[in-house]
Amino acid sequence: MYDYIIVGAGSAGCVMANRLSEDPECRVLLLEAGPSDWHPFIHMPAGLSKLVGQKGVNWDYSTAPEPQLDGRLLWWPRGKVLGGSSSINAMCYIRGHARDYDEWAQMGAEGWHWDNVLPYFLRSEGNERGGSELHGGDGPLGVSDPRHRNPLSEAFVEAAVQAGHPGTDDFNGPRQDGFGWYQTTTRDGARSSSAAAYLKPVRKRPNLTVITRASANRITVEHGRATGVVYSVAGKGAFCEGASREVILCGGAINSPQLLMLSGIGPAAHLRQHGIDVVADLPGVGGNLQDHLDICTLQRCTQGLSYDKLSDTLVALQYYLGGRKGPGSSNIAEAGGFLRSALAEDERPDMQFHFVPAQLDDHGRNRLPGNGYTLHACGLRPRSRGRLYLASASAADKPRIEAGYLNDPEGYDLKVMVEAVRLSREILAQPAFAPFRGEEILPGAKVQDEADIVAFIRRKAESIYHPVGTCRMGRADDPDTVVDPQLRVKGIGALRVVDASVMPRLIGGNTNAPTMMIAERAADLIRGRAA
């Protein structure tokens, strides 16, 4: 019998395992469906481009056909390895806007105002620049400036300023707006995943057990209380471990609601369709799905400066033999920015940009000839919503993901995407790119009027990997709420969800650091150290 069982060793799960096992009297079990994070490409930042095809560390999800995107199935890579998506992402350290969290509280997530969450960001962060009012200097999560800067990324930052946008040296400072260099979740030139930052230093604690390749099948519930987890290892067996205090789901926006529904916790009618006994009728499970939709503008580069033709072997040798320096230390998405367009709803930036000094089409899976560069752009506050459904009553079957991109009735999200294409082109047309600029690959010179741009968006837009919201946090009397502000599942004792699925609304930026913050605060809630 364990005190706590944590399902999922991703961005949140590793944090929870560390903080809960600080108490030597607590026995903690951490279950992870994927393998250990041994692969060298995980730890070399630039190795992320090679992890795209590594299905052994990726859940390899796809959406159902998306009606507003030409019926395409969009690829959703999610980490299936110690560290979860923090082991395969682009490492951009972004917290979002302070008002994002005040908005959560206004939506019923009491206690999650900016002033409540900032101390947990500071506790987590170990910024190489040192501590300040807005940054932590000695936390476990390494945060650092880029060690390697591609000349094309330098040109991008200059071009954004030439286009009239402010420059910034800190997207997590007093003002989010501006263009500059991303700080990344790296330490000493290596990826600082949640596994590296939180789990590895405490892995040998005698009260912490970690089991990899352990896929959860269901939560056991007795008399309205979660009592344990049934799981298999490497696809074999049906093991059951008990939890005397709590079961904590940290599977993320896809796996956590799926496991709840497999355990009889979710929309009653949907569960009965799959022959699952209803333990708790919670219609919000799987709903409120949100994600940042992204559109890429690509141009040829007339000089051989991009990362397109680098030798993987030489990059790795230079990195591992040269003190974790050179292109291997790059997170690839080195520079970017936030801006407030004419469509912004309030004072917050409503668009985010990631610049990549390489040609990136279809998540990098479609390798294009020659050299080039890519500018990602996404709208930060989508109004569209989707939903997650079970495909069957088996945990082995991937759920059905209906992302609902561009389905907002007023068409606001599509307008934002069209404006994002226009602004991307405007930046890439600035004098800073003159020495490098070749032909436009995407959308292409012939795509000029709005109808053609809309058609391009429907044909090429993709996820930028920020799904949230499917176990929404809010007031207990809200029928769409899944967890209360203490992250406890409504109607079931001793069961919490701690991951990006609890976000009531998508924050304005990358979601990895906020997910770790949620786990830091959740640990204090569980241990009685937070209001």
Secondary structure, DSSP 8 states (H G I E B T S, - for coil): -EEEEEE--STTHHHHHHHHTTSTT--EEEE-SS--S--HHHHSGGGHHHHTT-GGGB--EE-S-BGGGTTB--EE--B-STTGGGGTS--B-----HHHHHHHHHTT-TT-SHHHHHHHHHHHEEETT---SS--SSSSEEEB--S---HHHHHHHHHHHHTT--B-S-TTSS---EEEE--BSEETTEE--HIIIIIGGGTT-TTEEEESSEEEEEEEEETTEEEEEEEEETTEEEEEEEEEEEEEE--HHHHHHHHHHHTTEE-HHHHHHTT---SEE-TTTT-SBB--EEEEEEEEESSTTSSTT--HHHHHHHHHHTTS-SGGG--S--EEEEE--TT-SSSS--EEEEEESS--BGGGTB--SS-EEEEEEEESS----BEEE-SSS-TTS--EEE--TT--TT-HHHHHHHHHHHHHHHHHTSGGGTTTEEEEEETTTT--SHHHHHHHHHHH-EE-S--B-TT-B--TT-TT-SB-TT-BBTT-BTEEE-SGGG-SS--SS-SHHHHHHHHHHHHHHHTT---
